[in-house]
């Protein structure tokens, strides 16, 4: 029993240490834009936003945080959902040799992927603070 508890504690400590090194972007917004802080270590990011009216928008940023902005007067109110996919500075082994590049560009590692999802709310044409958001049925 003591061995099992010790193993569990060591596993939790290891996971906590690994999680501390992982990028942890924090969503930020003002009345018309959404972006992320604590962006260190991420690149080649695509932010895909699904608007409440069904329209899907993608924003690419080779470096730095992608920024989504509400544009125009006809902004749809409701819940906007986003997905972020990016490359980290960490490298992982390529398991499938057919995906390792060609010729001089061939590599045996690739950037470890990062993935994050979230939402923000728009009311009366402006992005509101999360604590003030309510979703209607």
Residue pairs with C-beta under 8 A, 6 or more apart in sequence:
22 88
22 114
23 38
23 39
23 40
23 41
23 42
23 86
23 88
23 114
24 38
25 36
25 37
25 38
25 39
25 42
25 65
25 84
25 116
26 36
26 37
26 38
27 34
27 36
27 118
27 120
28 34
28 35
28 36
28 37
29 35
29 120
29 127
29 129
30 127
31 126
31 127
32 69
32 70
32 126
32 127
33 67
33 68
33 69
33 70
33 127
34 67
34 68
34 80
34 82
34 120
34 127
35 65
35 66
35 67
35 68
36 65
36 66
36 84
37 65
39 64
39 65
41 88
41 89
42 86
42 87
42 88
42 114
43 62
43 63
43 86
43 87
43 111
44 60
44 62
44 86
44 87
44 111
45 60
45 61
45 65
45 66
45 84
45 85
45 86
45 87
46 58
46 59
46 60
46 66
46 84
46 85
46 86
47 58
47 59
47 60
47 61
47 66
47 68
47 82
47 83
47 84
48 56
48 57
48 58
48 59
48 82
48 83
48 85
49 56
49 57
49 58
49 59
49 68
49 80
49 81
49 82
50 56
50 80
50 81
50 82
51 57
51 76
51 78
51 80
52 76
52 77
52 78
52 79
52 80
52 122
53 76
53 78
57 68
59 66
59 67
59 68
60 66
61 67
66 84
68 80
68 82
70 122
70 125
70 126
70 127
73 125
75 122
75 125
76 122
77 122
77 123
77 124
77 125
78 121
78 122
79 119
79 120
79 121
79 133
79 135
80 119
80 120
80 121
80 122
81 117
81 118
81 119
82 117
82 118
82 119
82 120
83 115
83 116
83 117
84 114
84 115
84 116
84 117
85 113
85 114
85 115
86 113
86 114
86 115
87 111
87 112
87 113
87 114
88 111
88 112
88 113
88 114
89 111
90 111
90 112
91 109
91 110
91 111
91 112
92 109
92 110
92 111
92 112
93 108
93 109
94 100
94 107
94 108
94 109
94 110
99 110
100 106
100 107
100 108
100 110
101 107
120 127
120 130
120 133
121 127
121 128
121 130
121 132
121 133
121 135
122 128
123 133
